[in-house]
Amino acid sequence: MLFDLRGKRKRVVQVVYAALAVLFAVSFVGFGIGSDAAGGIFDALGLGSSDSSTDNPAFEQQIEDAEAKLAANPKDEGALEELVQVHYQAGNDALEVDETTGEVSITQTSEQEFQESADSWEDYLKAAKKPSDDTSAIANQAYGVLLQFSDPASVPLLAKKAVVPAELVAEETGGAGPYATLAQYAYFAGDAELGDEATKKAIAEVDESQRKTLEKQLAATAKAAEELEKQIEKQAGKGGGEEAFTNPLEQGLGGGALPGAPPAPGAPPAP
């Protein structure tokens, strides 16, 4: 399903008909990035590789130290950057992995840590004269995980925030994957102009034999984003709740297991 509407805080990752998984499937499949792997979206993001734990003293100490620096200087770029990275790693560390199947599930703690990473990015963005490439990449991935588990009405606003690091990453690294990801964030954020621009750049980066496939995938994402916007507007007019939302990608689109990709550059290794 596009969104998990059961309200559970602990949700197993679904990659078949998971609409926002397209954000990563399109970005990695067929463009020489990573390889087929089990684990769904978390493998695509370089997550789920460390032991599942919800209380890592090393991360807690790093976070406390960074927060102490911020208490002395709220605009300390280094401390804010560290919080983006460490919260992201803490989120990874708190994921649960089924040792038998390799299936990854997000926990309340991991989801909270990814949110803290995104929040720290917002603070860092205000303080940094020029955001670092590594931190932008980590924030981009943190937002990607959060989008996977957001309620429908929250997706457009979250996608707008995700566009910023995605655009920084695309401009810095180039390539079909980063531009395809930016295009899809932009479409879900309601910025069709940016989405179309990024789509053109993504298509220009692939071989001619792959262009039609990529163009079709990105067009499907744009259509899904439009459908989601219509559903949100319709539901707002009716004053209804989340349960009335339907999956705009459920008809005719399916996602397979997402390919693997290396973890975000610059992310501190889990102790």
Backbone torsions as a table, in degrees:
resi	resn	phi	psi	omega
1	MET	NA	156.0	177.1
2	LEU	-64.1	-43.6	-179.5
3	PHE	-133.9	145.5	174.0
4	ASP	-85.2	115.3	-174.6
5	LEU	-104.0	10.2	-176.4
6	ARG	-84.1	-8.5	176.5
7	GLY	77.9	10.4	-179.5
8	LYS	-79.0	140.3	-179.3
9	ARG	-81.9	-18.3	-179.6
10	LYS	-116.6	107.3	-171.0
11	ARG	-127.2	130.4	178.2
12	VAL	-72.3	137.0	-178.5
13	VAL	-65.6	129.9	176.1
14	GLN	-112.2	127.9	-179.9
15	VAL	-109.0	-17.3	175.8
16	VAL	-83.0	121.9	-175.8
17	TYR	59.1	29.7	174.3
18	ALA	-91.5	103.3	-168.9
19	ALA	-58.1	-46.2	-176.1
20	LEU	-76.3	-9.3	171.9
21	ALA	-65.8	-23.0	176.6
22	VAL	-59.3	-30.3	179.5
23	LEU	-56.5	-30.9	-177.8
24	PHE	-104.6	-33.0	179.4
25	ALA	-60.1	-46.1	179.8
26	VAL	-65.4	-35.7	-174.2
27	SER	-71.8	-31.2	-173.9
28	PHE	-106.8	-32.7	-175.0
29	VAL	-67.4	127.5	170.0
30	GLY	79.4	5.2	-178.0
31	PHE	-117.8	24.0	175.3
32	GLY	74.1	19.6	-179.1
33	ILE	-112.6	114.9	176.0
34	GLY	73.5	-168.1	-179.1
35	SER	-150.3	168.4	-179.9
36	ASP	-60.6	137.4	-179.2
37	ALA	-157.1	156.1	177.0
38	ALA	-80.0	160.5	174.3
39	GLY	112.5	-6.6	174.7
40	GLY	64.7	-142.6	-172.1
41	ILE	-59.5	-30.2	-176.6
42	PHE	-69.8	-32.6	173.8
43	ASP	-67.8	-36.5	178.6
44	ALA	-63.5	-27.4	-178.9
45	LEU	-98.1	0.7	-178.1
46	GLY	77.1	27.1	-176.6
47	LEU	-106.7	169.0	172.9
48	GLY	79.2	11.2	-176.9
49	SER	-89.1	-21.9	-178.6
50	SER	-93.9	166.6	179.6
51	ASP	-61.5	140.6	179.9
52	SER	-72.6	125.1	-179.7
53	SER	-153.6	145.7	-178.5
54	THR	-114.5	4.9	-176.7
55	ASP	-149.8	80.6	-176.4
56	ASN	-99.7	110.6	-177.1
57	PRO	-58.4	-34.3	-178.6
58	ALA	-62.8	-43.9	178.0
59	PHE	-66.4	-41.5	-179.6
60	GLU	-59.6	-40.8	-179.6
61	GLN	-68.4	-41.1	178.3
62	GLN	-61.9	-41.5	179.9
63	ILE	-66.2	-43.2	179.3
64	GLU	-62.1	-42.0	-179.8
65	ASP	-64.0	-42.8	-179.7
66	ALA	-66.7	-40.0	179.1
67	GLU	-67.2	-32.2	176.8
68	ALA	-65.8	-38.6	177.6
69	LYS	-65.1	-39.0	-179.8
70	LEU	-69.5	-30.0	177.6
71	ALA	-64.2	-33.6	178.5
72	ALA	-81.7	-33.3	-179.2
73	ASN	-147.8	95.8	-176.6
74	PRO	-59.1	-16.0	-179.3
75	LYS	-105.1	20.0	179.0
76	ASP	-68.4	102.7	-176.1
77	GLU	-61.9	-39.6	-178.7
78	GLY	-63.0	-41.1	180.0
79	ALA	-68.1	-41.3	178.7
80	LEU	-65.3	-40.8	178.5
81	GLU	-62.8	-40.7	179.1
82	GLU	-63.8	-38.2	179.6
83	LEU	-65.2	-38.7	176.9
84	VAL	-58.3	-46.7	-175.8
85	GLN	-71.5	-47.0	-174.5
86	VAL	-70.0	-40.5	176.6
87	HIS	-62.2	-37.9	177.2
88	TYR	-61.7	-46.1	179.8
89	GLN	-66.2	-36.1	177.7
90	ALA	-65.6	-37.0	176.4
91	GLY	-63.4	-41.9	176.8
92	ASN	-62.0	-43.6	-176.3
93	ASP	-65.5	-28.2	-176.3
94	ALA	-90.2	-1.1	176.0
95	LEU	-67.4	154.5	176.8
96	GLU	-109.1	133.4	-178.7
97	VAL	-122.4	126.9	175.7
98	ASP	-75.8	114.2	-175.5
99	GLU	-64.5	-24.1	-178.9
100	THR	-80.8	-47.2	-175.1
101	THR	-99.4	-18.7	-175.8
102	GLY	79.2	5.3	-178.9
103	GLU	-71.9	134.0	-177.3
104	VAL	-104.9	137.3	175.8
105	SER	-128.0	146.9	-179.7
106	ILE	-90.3	139.4	179.0
107	THR	-104.3	168.2	178.0
108	GLN	-60.1	-39.8	-179.8
109	THR	-66.2	-45.2	-178.5
110	SER	-64.8	-40.9	178.5
111	GLU	-62.8	-39.9	178.6
112	GLN	-65.0	-39.9	180.0
113	GLU	-66.8	-40.6	177.2
114	PHE	-63.6	-36.7	176.9
115	GLN	-65.9	-40.5	177.6
116	GLU	-63.1	-36.7	177.5
117	SER	-63.5	-44.7	179.0
118	ALA	-65.2	-41.1	178.8
119	ASP	-64.3	-40.0	178.3
120	SER	-65.5	-35.1	175.7
121	TRP	-61.0	-42.4	179.5
122	GLU	-60.5	-41.7	177.8
123	ASP	-68.3	-41.0	179.2
124	TYR	-62.5	-40.2	-178.3
125	LEU	-62.1	-34.4	179.3
126	LYS	-72.2	-30.6	-175.4
127	ALA	-92.1	-30.6	-173.4
128	ALA	-79.8	132.5	175.3
129	LYS	-71.2	-39.1	177.2
130	LYS	-143.0	104.6	-179.1
131	PRO	-56.2	138.5	179.7
132	SER	-71.2	151.7	-179.2
133	ASP	-64.0	-41.3	-178.0
134	ASP	-64.7	-43.4	-179.1
135	THR	-68.2	-36.7	176.5
136	SER	-61.1	-41.1	-179.2
137	ALA	-65.6	-40.0	179.7
138	ILE	-67.1	-44.4	178.6
139	ALA	-61.4	-39.2	179.2
140	ASN	-58.1	-42.9	-178.8
141	GLN	-73.7	-37.5	178.4
142	ALA	-60.9	-43.3	178.0
143	TYR	-64.2	-36.1	179.7
144	GLY	-60.9	-42.3	177.9
145	VAL	-65.1	-44.4	-178.9
146	LEU	-62.3	-39.2	177.7
147	LEU	-61.1	-34.2	-178.2
148	GLN	-63.0	-25.0	-173.6
149	PHE	-120.7	14.6	-179.3
150	SER	-81.4	152.7	172.3
151	ASP	-72.2	156.2	-173.3
152	PRO	-52.6	-46.1	-175.0
153	ALA	-67.0	-19.5	-177.9
154	SER	-87.2	-15.8	-173.5
155	VAL	-59.8	-48.3	-178.0
156	PRO	-58.0	-45.6	-179.8
157	LEU	-66.4	-41.4	179.2
158	LEU	-65.6	-38.5	178.9
159	ALA	-65.6	-36.1	177.1
160	LYS	-60.6	-40.3	178.1
161	LYS	-69.1	-36.8	-178.4
162	ALA	-69.2	-26.0	-179.5
163	VAL	-58.7	-36.7	-174.6
164	VAL	-60.9	-57.7	178.5
165	PRO	-66.4	-32.5	179.3
166	ALA	-63.4	-39.0	179.1
167	GLU	-68.6	-38.9	177.8
168	LEU	-63.3	-42.6	179.6
169	VAL	-65.5	-44.3	-178.6
170	ALA	-63.4	-42.1	-179.4
171	GLU	-67.9	-32.6	-178.1
172	GLU	-79.5	-44.2	-173.2
173	THR	-98.1	-26.8	-174.9
174	GLY	65.5	-168.0	177.8
175	GLY	94.5	157.4	-177.0
176	ALA	-65.2	-42.9	-177.3
177	GLY	-58.3	-56.5	-180.0
178	PRO	-60.1	-38.6	-179.8
179	TYR	-72.6	-33.6	176.8
180	ALA	-66.6	-40.4	177.4
181	THR	-63.4	-45.5	178.0
182	LEU	-59.4	-43.0	-179.8
183	ALA	-58.3	-44.4	-175.8
184	GLN	-72.6	-40.1	173.0
185	TYR	-56.9	-45.3	-177.2
186	ALA	-61.9	-42.1	179.5
187	TYR	-62.4	-45.0	179.2
188	PHE	-69.3	-23.3	177.2
189	ALA	-81.6	-7.1	179.8
190	GLY	87.5	12.3	179.7
191	ASP	-103.6	80.5	-176.4
192	ALA	-64.7	-34.3	-179.1
193	GLU	-62.4	-47.4	178.1
194	LEU	-66.1	-38.7	178.7
195	GLY	-61.2	-43.6	179.2
196	ASP	-65.9	-39.4	179.9
197	GLU	-64.4	-45.2	179.4
198	ALA	-67.0	-34.2	177.5
199	THR	-61.3	-45.3	179.0
200	LYS	-60.0	-41.0	-179.5
201	LYS	-68.8	-38.0	178.7
202	ALA	-64.8	-45.4	-178.8
203	ILE	-64.2	-36.0	179.7
204	ALA	-66.8	-18.4	-176.2
205	GLU	-89.8	-7.7	-176.8
206	VAL	-107.7	164.4	176.9
207	ASP	-65.1	155.8	-177.9
208	GLU	-58.4	-33.4	-178.6
209	SER	-67.7	-19.8	-177.5
210	GLN	-100.6	-10.3	-171.2
211	ARG	-64.3	-42.2	-178.5
212	LYS	-64.4	-39.6	-179.6
213	THR	-64.8	-46.1	-179.4
214	LEU	-65.3	-42.3	179.4
215	GLU	-60.5	-40.4	179.4
216	LYS	-65.6	-41.8	-179.0
217	GLN	-65.7	-42.9	-179.1
218	LEU	-70.9	-34.1	176.1
219	ALA	-65.2	-37.2	178.2
220	ALA	-65.7	-37.9	177.7
221	THR	-65.7	-42.5	178.4
222	ALA	-60.2	-41.4	179.1
223	LYS	-66.1	-40.9	179.2
224	ALA	-64.1	-38.6	178.8
225	ALA	-64.9	-40.7	177.9
226	GLU	-63.5	-41.4	179.7
227	GLU	-64.8	-40.5	178.2
228	LEU	-62.7	-43.2	179.0
229	GLU	-60.5	-41.6	179.0
230	LYS	-63.6	-41.4	-179.2
231	GLN	-65.8	-39.8	179.3
232	ILE	-64.0	-45.4	179.6
233	GLU	-63.8	-41.9	179.8
234	LYS	-63.8	-44.6	-177.9
235	GLN	-69.0	-34.7	177.9
236	ALA	-63.9	-37.3	179.2
237	GLY	-68.4	-30.9	-179.9
238	LYS	-87.6	-14.4	-177.5
239	GLY	70.5	27.0	-177.3
240	GLY	-86.2	-179.4	-178.9
241	GLY	-107.0	-174.0	-176.7
242	GLU	-62.2	-31.3	-172.5
243	GLU	-63.1	-16.8	-178.3
244	ALA	-84.7	-8.9	-179.4
245	PHE	-72.7	145.7	174.7
246	THR	-118.1	167.1	-175.6
247	ASN	-86.1	109.8	-178.5
248	PRO	-67.2	-15.6	179.2
249	LEU	-104.1	3.2	-173.5
250	GLU	-69.4	-25.7	180.0
251	GLN	-93.6	108.5	169.9
252	GLY	86.7	-3.2	178.5
253	LEU	-125.0	135.0	176.3
254	GLY	-140.0	150.8	178.3
255	GLY	-113.5	137.7	173.3
256	GLY	-90.7	-171.8	177.6
257	ALA	-63.1	134.4	-177.8
258	LEU	-77.1	150.4	-179.3
259	PRO	-75.9	162.7	179.1
260	GLY	-83.8	160.6	177.2
261	ALA	-153.0	151.9	-179.7
262	PRO	-63.5	153.7	179.0
263	PRO	-64.5	164.2	-178.6
264	ALA	-57.5	134.6	179.2
265	PRO	-63.1	142.4	175.5
266	GLY	86.5	-7.4	-179.8
267	ALA	-71.8	131.2	-178.7
268	PRO	-66.1	137.5	-178.3
269	PRO	-65.6	146.5	177.1
270	ALA	-68.3	133.9	-178.3
271	PRO	-69.6	NA	NA
